[in-house]
Amino acid sequence: MNIENKGQHPSFNLFFKLVTLFDISVDQFFYTENNRGGNSCRKHIDVLLDSMNEKELVVMEATAEGIKKARETEVLK
């Protein structure tokens, strides 16, 4: 907060420490063109995924791959 009050920007090391400490996704800062307007459903899914453990993420990954594969086979028909 002191840095912001002085109108300065934090060093990359401090920025990295803060992002790591608070578990903040920086994608929205570096990839702003992907976040314009944003899809609320996608944001909600991201929040849900962030709360899952590794085993649950494996299930979600397999589910997403299954949906993608099913969609690809529909296109071929």
C-alpha positions as CSV (number, residue, x, y, z in Angstrom):
1,M,0.0,0.0,0.0
2,N,2.9,2.3,0.7
3,I,4.2,1.8,-2.8
4,E,0.8,2.7,-4.3
5,N,0.5,5.8,-2.1
6,K,3.8,7.1,-3.4
7,G,2.6,6.5,-7.0
8,Q,5.3,3.9,-7.7
9,H,5.1,0.4,-9.1
10,P,6.4,-2.6,-7.2
11,S,9.5,-4.5,-8.4
12,F,8.9,-7.7,-10.2
13,N,10.2,-9.7,-7.2
14,L,7.7,-8.0,-4.8
15,F,5.0,-8.4,-7.3
16,F,5.8,-12.2,-7.6
17,K,5.9,-12.5,-3.8
18,L,2.5,-10.8,-3.4
19,V,0.9,-12.9,-6.2
20,T,2.2,-16.1,-4.7
21,L,1.3,-15.2,-1.1
22,F,-2.3,-14.3,-2.0
23,D,-2.7,-16.9,-4.7
24,I,-3.8,-14.4,-7.3
25,S,-4.1,-15.2,-11.0
26,V,-2.3,-12.6,-13.0
27,D,-3.7,-13.7,-16.4
28,Q,-6.2,-10.8,-16.3
29,F,-3.4,-8.3,-16.1
30,F,-1.2,-9.9,-18.8
31,Y,-3.9,-11.1,-21.2
32,T,-6.4,-8.3,-21.0
33,E,-7.7,-8.9,-24.5
34,N,-9.1,-12.3,-23.4
35,N,-11.0,-10.8,-20.4
36,R,-13.0,-8.0,-22.0
37,G,-16.5,-8.4,-21.0
38,G,-15.7,-11.8,-19.7
39,N,-18.0,-14.8,-19.7
40,S,-19.5,-15.1,-16.2
41,C,-20.0,-18.9,-16.6
42,R,-16.3,-19.4,-17.5
43,K,-15.3,-17.2,-14.5
44,H,-17.5,-19.3,-12.2
45,I,-16.0,-22.5,-13.5
46,D,-12.5,-21.1,-13.0
47,V,-13.4,-20.4,-9.3
48,L,-14.7,-23.9,-8.9
49,L,-11.6,-25.5,-10.5
50,D,-9.4,-23.4,-8.2
51,S,-11.0,-25.0,-5.2
52,M,-10.5,-28.6,-6.4
53,N,-7.7,-31.0,-5.4
54,E,-5.5,-32.8,-7.9
55,K,-7.7,-36.0,-8.1
56,E,-10.8,-33.9,-8.8
57,L,-9.0,-31.9,-11.4
58,V,-8.0,-35.2,-13.2
59,V,-11.7,-36.1,-13.4
60,M,-12.6,-32.6,-14.7
61,E,-9.8,-32.8,-17.3
62,A,-11.0,-36.3,-18.5
63,T,-14.6,-35.0,-18.7
64,A,-13.6,-31.9,-20.8
65,E,-11.5,-34.2,-23.1
66,G,-14.5,-36.5,-23.5
67,I,-16.8,-33.7,-24.4
68,K,-14.3,-32.4,-26.9
69,K,-13.9,-35.8,-28.5
70,A,-17.7,-36.3,-28.7
71,R,-18.0,-32.9,-30.4
72,E,-15.3,-33.8,-32.9
73,T,-17.0,-37.1,-33.8
74,E,-20.3,-35.2,-34.4
75,V,-18.6,-32.9,-36.9
76,L,-17.3,-35.9,-38.8
77,K,-20.7,-37.4,-39.3
